Amino acid sequence: MRLLVTAARSELGRVVVRTRGGDDGRGAPVIINLALQAPNTLLHDGHAWWPDPGDHILASTRRVLAAARREDAAFLVHASYAFLEGAEGGGKVGGRLRPIVDAAREAEEMVLASARPACVVRVGYLYGPEWRDLRAYRRAFQLGRPYWAGPRHNLHHHLYSNDAARALLTAAQRRAAGRRTYATDGTPASFADFIDHFARLVGRSRPLHVPARARPLIRFVVSELHMEAVELAATAAAAPRLPGWRPLVPSYREGLAEVVEAWHAQR
């Protein structure tokens, strides 16, 4: 299979390229579109989103569709966002997050309605040892800094990086045209539980949370987009799951343990 990966130098892109192994270079290409995945994590405090995220999402998707036509691609796997489940299920969508939700859904429809055989995989919030922002959280905890945790009762869909790569490669191999499926670990968790557990793994037993009343002031550090993202809760299971795939890392607890272990191995 000849595989083309957009955003191949991104954190997820490097994992996909590493996981795919050899490429025989034969036949029409299969494209895995990762162009929208850089901000698909709760670890960047909202700063990884583009200045006009809705316009960017649509323009980026149009460019990928044009490239698929030029390359006469055999199939397109479009990586989207699992947090759309919460938005579609009646979760709270803030004013800054709304253009992202609307554009992401429109981009999915563009892909599925195009003349090119394609599928959509909605990917959970990403994390893994490759994520620089997770290392930044470790440094912040070493300095005793607090973080914006959001409501502990608001659960989100997550996915470990290696499992994300496996899911997208599975979709590229199976080529189930017209399908919209999910790739998440199946264990929704709040951002507060996720990061508090990570803090304990790196030696900070009781991480500090920024109090809600400080919201007007903390906006200079933490984007309002991040605050709205942690407020948008999952409302149901992320279904249907991508056929032929299941996560090897079933929750954030095992995943974060693997992150810390991988960092230790790199020393």
Secondary structure, DSSP 8 states (H G I E B T S, - for coil): --EEETTTTSHHHHHHHHHH------SS-EEEE-TT-TT-SSSSTTTTS-SSHHHHHHHHHHHHHHHHHHTT-SEEEEEEETTHHHHHTT----TTTHHHHHHHHHHHHHHHHSSS-EEEEEE-EEE-TT-HHHHHHHHHHHTT--B----TT--B-EEEHHHHHHHHHHHHHH--TT-EEEE--S--B-HHHHHHHHHHHTT-SS--B--GGGHHHHTTTS-HHHHHHHHS---S---SB-TT---SS-SHHHHHHHHHHHHHHT-
